[in-house]
Amino acid sequence: MLAEHLLAVSIHDFESMKSLGQKAIMQLPEEGFQWSPEPESNSIAVIINHLSGNMISRWTDFLTTDGEKATRDRDTEFELSHASLQELLDRREAGWTVLLDTLRSLKAEDLMATIRIRGEAHTVVQAIHRQISHYGYHVGQIVYIAKAYRSEKWETLSIAKGKSGSFNAQKHKSAAAAESFEQK
């Protein structure tokens, strides 16, 4: 029961990250994917390349091979990308598909299995949490860069400034209504 819950929550967390990144990049024109706030920062295109490369490497043959595949060239993921917008979006989707399909294929008994990343042993639970942290970091970068690029045209993806009170009141009202409905 706990193992199934952990897998379901992990899948939900990854799906939420994917959605958040999608909402950020959907606000950008094509040239926004190549923009970075300063010369030493990565563009969203570079971050997409890195995330996709990492996801495909880590989650392909997840239980049976090292998560750092010999076919991965991590350093090139950080080079300026001249890919088209569609190529970037296809790479992004390919990475998320491998990750989510792999997680959905896992069984409760797999969670304590040992896998390797760069030769280092991890339980499946450790590997999942390692990647939740890693991907959350990079999705946060995507949101920040998209927001900086859009500036005053940015449409918030969370609670708008100065709106926490009304947001919380609405959440409590919705929760109370759901409880009332369930009791009937």
URTADA-V416561 format. One record per run of one state. SS is the DSSP state (~ for helix, > for strand, _ for the rest). FROM is the first residue (numbers start at 0). TO is the last residue. Records with the same first field share a line. If there is no record, write none. Layout:
SS=FROM-TO ; FROM-TO
//
This chain:
_=0-0 ; 25-28 ; 33-42 ; 59-72 ; 77-83 ; 105-106 ; 110-112 ; 117-118 ; 153-162 ; 183-183
~=1-24 ; 29-32 ; 43-58 ; 73-76 ; 84-104 ; 107-109 ; 123-152 ; 163-182
>=113-116 ; 119-122
//
